[in-house]
Amino acid sequence: MLPVFSKVSSVAVAIILLGLFCANFYDNNPTDKLTEKTETEVIPAPDLCNTRNNIIKAHTDQNNWLQKVQQDITLREYHINYAADKKYHQSPNRANNTRITYYPQSIQIAPRTLEKYEEVKQTELNVERKISQTFEDYTLQLEVKGYGTAKKIVHPFHAQKLISENNEAFAKDERMQVEYINNEEGTRQNFIINQPIQGSELAVHLNINTSLTATQENEGSIKFTGKHNSTQLYYNDLKVWDATGKILPAQMKLSEEGQE
């Protein structure tokens, strides 16, 4: 697969890999359980007013704290973490039902879960949960081969390690840096090329290894389908600009074999 674009002194490429599955995680608006106090004082004493205001403030602070904790948990779920025993980085993506495994020169995507269960109330925690939806199993590996022209790789990608912080990660060699950003929108893959080649054309080469079928939808989108032609993933939203911020014309090209 080739993101191809016109070249200037330095080029940055941004591509988003988006899944199709969405799921709710936490309710970020917990119900306010504060009961309004009926005021019977004609002239409330100052100390009573202060006490009531402190109760309201304490309750508001508790709600704000709970919302902050829930938001923090939601964000942390998208963090890219290193699994020392397996020697790779990995992150789930609940919103798109994907699990991404990161290596210095490639990523592998698979479903986060194959089953979705019906939600139950807190009072029914002991009730057996029923499966409400099932998902197809698949694997998709994208390997960064390097960059050059559309027909030839001039500079192979030789990154030796991947570094992560929160929901971002990157791997680089002396000529190119590949970045990943994992959030509810999907998993973004960025290419930053520091040493462009001679000529007016520049292409990043990616190798595809997947159980899915890759189809070129248009110049900026590739669709991956599974059984019964069901769409599982999109590789799209191609955006390219140079070091000055100028937008460059670009396109994706899927090889005839569908493997690059």
C-alpha positions in Angstrom: 0.0 0.0 0.0 1.5 3.3 -1.0 0.7 6.8 0.3 2.1 8.8 -2.6 2.5 12.6 -2.6 4.5 15.4 -4.1 7.7 16.1 -2.4 9.4 19.2 -0.9 12.2 19.7 1.6 10.6 17.8 4.5 7.3 16.0 4.6 4.8 14.9 7.3 2.2 12.3 6.6 -0.9 11.6 8.7 -3.2 8.6 8.2 -6.0 7.4 10.5 -7.0 3.8 10.9 -10.6 3.7 12.0 -12.7 0.8 13.2 -16.5 0.7 12.9 -17.6 -0.6 16.3 -18.7 1.8 19.0 -19.6 1.0 22.6 -20.4 3.1 25.7 -18.0 2.8 28.5 -18.7 5.2 31.4 -21.5 7.6 32.2 -19.7 10.9 32.4 -22.8 12.6 33.9 -23.6 10.9 37.2 -26.9 11.6 38.7 -26.9 14.4 41.2 -28.3 12.9 44.4 -28.4 16.1 46.4 -31.8 16.7 47.9 -32.9 20.3 48.0 -33.3 21.5 51.6 -36.6 23.2 52.5 -35.8 26.5 54.1 -37.9 27.4 57.1 -35.7 30.0 58.6 -37.0 33.6 58.2 -33.6 35.1 59.0 -31.1 32.3 58.9 -28.2 32.5 61.3 -24.8 33.1 59.6 -23.3 29.9 60.9 -26.3 27.8 59.6 -25.9 29.4 56.1 -22.2 28.7 56.1 -22.9 25.1 57.2 -25.4 24.6 54.4 -23.1 26.1 51.8 -20.3 23.9 52.9 -22.5 20.8 52.5 -23.4 21.9 49.0 -19.8 22.7 48.1 -18.6 19.3 49.5 -21.3 17.5 47.5 -20.4 19.4 44.3 -16.7 18.7 44.9 -17.5 15.0 45.3 -19.4 14.9 42.0 -16.6 16.8 40.2 -14.1 14.4 41.7 -16.1 11.4 40.5 -16.5 12.8 37.0 -12.7 13.4 36.9 -11.9 9.9 38.0 -14.3 8.4 35.4 -12.8 10.6 32.7 -9.3 9.6 33.8 -10.2 5.9 33.7 -11.7 6.3 30.2 -8.5 8.0 28.9 -6.2 5.5 30.5 -7.9 2.7 28.8 -6.5 4.0 25.5 -2.9 4.2 26.8 -0.2 2.2 24.9 1.5 0.0 27.5 4.6 -2.2 27.3 4.2 -5.8 28.2 7.6 -6.8 29.5 6.9 -10.6 29.5 5.8 -10.5 25.9 8.2 -7.7 24.7 5.7 -5.7 22.8 3.4 -2.7 23.4 -0.3 -3.0 23.3 -3.5 -0.9 23.7 -7.2 -1.6 23.6 -9.6 0.7 21.8 -13.1 0.2 23.3 -14.9 2.7 21.0 -13.8 0.8 17.9 -13.5 -2.7 19.4 -9.9 -3.2 18.4 -6.8 -4.3 20.2 -3.5 -3.0 18.7 -0.1 -4.6 19.2 2.8 -2.4 18.5 6.3 -3.3 17.3 9.1 -1.0 16.1 8.4 -1.7 12.4 4.7 -2.8 12.4 1.4 -3.0 14.2 -1.1 -5.8 14.4 -4.9 -5.2 14.8 -7.5 -7.7 16.1 -10.9 -7.4 17.7 -10.8 -6.4 21.4 -13.6 -8.8 22.1 -15.7 -11.2 20.0 -18.8 -10.8 22.2 -20.9 -7.9 23.5 -23.1 -8.5 26.6 -26.3 -6.9 27.6 -26.0 -4.2 30.2 -27.4 -5.1 33.6 -28.5 -2.8 36.5 -26.4 -2.7 39.7 -29.2 -4.4 41.5 -29.0 -7.3 39.1 -25.2 -8.0 39.2 -25.7 -11.6 40.1 -28.0 -12.1 37.0 -26.4 -14.1 34.2 -25.5 -11.6 31.4 -26.7 -12.5 27.9 -24.7 -12.0 24.7 -26.3 -9.2 22.6 -23.9 -9.1 19.7 -21.0 -11.1 18.3 -18.0 -9.9 16.2 -16.0 -11.6 13.5 -12.4 -12.6 14.4 -9.6 -11.3 12.1 -6.0 -10.1 12.1 -4.5 -7.2 10.2 -0.8 -6.5 10.2 0.7 -3.3 8.7 4.5 -3.3 8.3 6.4 -0.1 7.5 8.9 -1.1 4.8 10.4 2.3 4.1 10.0 5.1 1.6 11.2 6.1 -1.9 9.3 6.3 -5.2 6.1 4.5 -6.0 8.1 1.7 -7.7 11.1 1.4 -5.4 12.0 1.6 -1.8 15.1 3.9 -1.5 15.3 4.0 2.3 14.2 0.9 4.2 12.8 1.6 7.7 15.2 0.2 10.4 13.7 1.3 13.7 14.9 -0.9 16.6 12.6 0.1 19.4 9.3 1.7 20.1 8.7 4.3 22.9 5.3 5.0 24.4 3.8 7.7 26.7 0.1 7.6 27.6 -1.9 7.1 24.4 1.0 7.9 22.0 4.0 5.9 20.7 6.7 6.3 18.1 9.6 4.4 16.5 12.3 6.0 14.3 15.5 5.6 12.5 17.9 8.2 11.1 15.5 9.2 8.2 11.9 8.6 9.3 9.7 8.6 12.4 6.5 6.6 12.6 4.0 7.8 15.3 0.8 6.3 16.7 -2.0 8.0 18.6 -4.8 5.9 20.0 -8.1 7.4 21.0 -11.9 7.1 20.6 -11.6 8.2 16.9 -9.3 5.3 16.1 -5.6 4.7 15.9 -3.7 7.3 13.9 -0.5 6.5 12.1 1.8 9.4 11.3 4.9 9.4 9.1 7.5 12.1 9.5 10.2 12.0 6.8 13.3 14.0 7.7 15.4 13.1 4.6 13.4 13.2 1.4 14.7 11.7 -1.8 15.5 13.4 -5.1 12.8 13.9 -7.6 9.2 15.1 -7.5 7.6 11.9 -6.1 7.7 10.4 -2.7 6.0 7.2 -1.5 5.8 5.4 1.9 5.6 1.6 1.4 3.5 -0.5 3.8 3.1 -4.3 3.6 -0.3 -5.8 4.4 -0.8 -9.2 6.0 -4.4 -9.9 6.9 -7.2 -12.4 7.0 -9.5 -9.7 5.6 -9.9 -8.6 2.0 -8.5 -5.2 1.2 -10.4 -3.0 -1.3 -9.4 0.4 -2.7 -12.5 2.7 -2.1 -11.0 5.9 -3.4 -7.6 7.7 -3.5 -7.7 8.3 0.3 -9.4 5.2 1.7 -8.9 1.4 1.8 -11.6 -0.8 3.2 -11.0 -4.2 4.9 -13.9 -6.6 4.7 -14.5 -10.1 6.2 -17.0 -12.8 5.9 -20.2 -12.0 3.9 -18.5 -8.8 2.7 -18.9 -7.2 6.2 -16.7 -4.2 6.7 -14.3 -4.5 9.7 -11.9 -1.7 9.3 -11.0 1.4 7.3 -7.6 2.8 6.6 -8.3 6.4 5.6 -8.3 10.1 6.2 -4.9 10.6 4.4 -3.5 14.1 5.0 -0.1 15.3 3.9 1.7 18.6 4.4 5.3 19.9 4.2 7.5 21.5 6.8 6.0 24.9 6.1 2.4 23.6 6.7 1.5 23.6 3.0 -1.1 20.9 2.2 0.3 18.5 -0.5 -1.8 16.4 -3.0 -1.6 12.7 -2.0 -3.2 9.4 -2.6 -3.2 5.8 -1.5 -2.5 3.0 -4.0 -3.2 -0.7 -3.2 -1.1 -3.1 -5.2 -2.9 -5.5 -7.6 -2.1 -8.4 -5.2 -3.7 -6.4 -2.3 -0.6 -7.0 -0.1 1.0 -3.6 -0.4 
